[in-house]
Amino acid sequence: MPDLATPVEAAPVADISARKRRPSGTRHALPATAPAALAHSVGPLTPHLYAPDAVRPLRAKEHFLSADTQVEPHTHPWPQLTFSTRGVIRLSTRDGSYIIPPSRALWVPADVPHSITLVEDAELRTVYLHRWLGPDWARCEVLEISPLLRALMLALDTTPDGLPPADPAAPQRERWIAPLLVDELERAQQIRIDVPLPQDKRLRQLCEAVLRAPDDRATLAERARGIGASERTVARLFRDQLGMSWQAWRQQAVLAHALPLLARGMAVSQVATACGYATDSAFCAMFKQATGKSPTAFQHRRR
């Protein structure tokens, strides 16, 4: 059952074993699907200073970043687990991006180019794992964070290389924590919250139009005419390229648009209107059916 998502999101990634290893922190260009006008961008936050190895198989880092900051596209030869202790973030890959509220974490395989956008002020946490340590997942996976998984991630020292760890026993603790953290990862509930983007140019044009204006309730037939295709052809392309129906994909796109608005504290009635719903009740019914929770459960509550 589909769950929450973000404005643009990702589809399966090719088998990582077939990829060539690249230097840590290598920058990559991603499709121009990011949101408009960012306040500022920053480099890849020095992943080379936190490289995991056999002695320290888990490495953690933290950064406090302001809303609308973008971490530039980059990659590194080890997998990562990304989450925030507060604030909503968006992580994008070549095929789209994911919205990650504090209750969720995103697994990113090794060598997958990605960028991060701060939907709101957030404390960004990243855990790097040695290549041989983590689950053998070839695509990004959104995970529900259990209390134990959260505690394990937050227990890791975040001091970069070149400085003495805040905890002198950090390397030993990381080796102790590693097998339990991986076990919790493999037990975590995986949640489909992505809005995949297709390779077909016509279908991608249609999908990007929906993402730019999610309140537009045009039918599939109307949208198909706009790209010079039949409704039947477009419906088939959704199934063949994205593995879902038009209705299921559009619902993910709506959820993707709704979540950052809810995270910023916008009223449910305003979010419903922004998503093209005539009534709050219809929007809430769709939202709860898709996520299992009401929209208010995802509203950011400021202290």
Secondary structure, 3 states (H helix, E strand, C coil): CCCCCCCCCCCCCCCHHHCCCCCCCEECCCCCCCCCCCCEEECCCCHHHHCCCCCCCEEEEEEEECCCEEEEEEECCCCEEEEEEECCEEEEECCEEEEECCCEEEEECCCCCEEEEECCCEEEEEEEECCCCCCCCCCCEEEECCHHHHHHHHCCCCCCCCCCCCCCCHHHHHHHHHHHHHHHHHHCCEECCCCCCCCCHHHHHHHHHHHHCCCCCCCHHHHHHHCCCCHHHHHHHHHHHHCCCHHHHHHHHHHHHHHHHHHCCCCHHHHHHHCCCCCHHHHHHHHHHHHCCCHHHHCCCCC
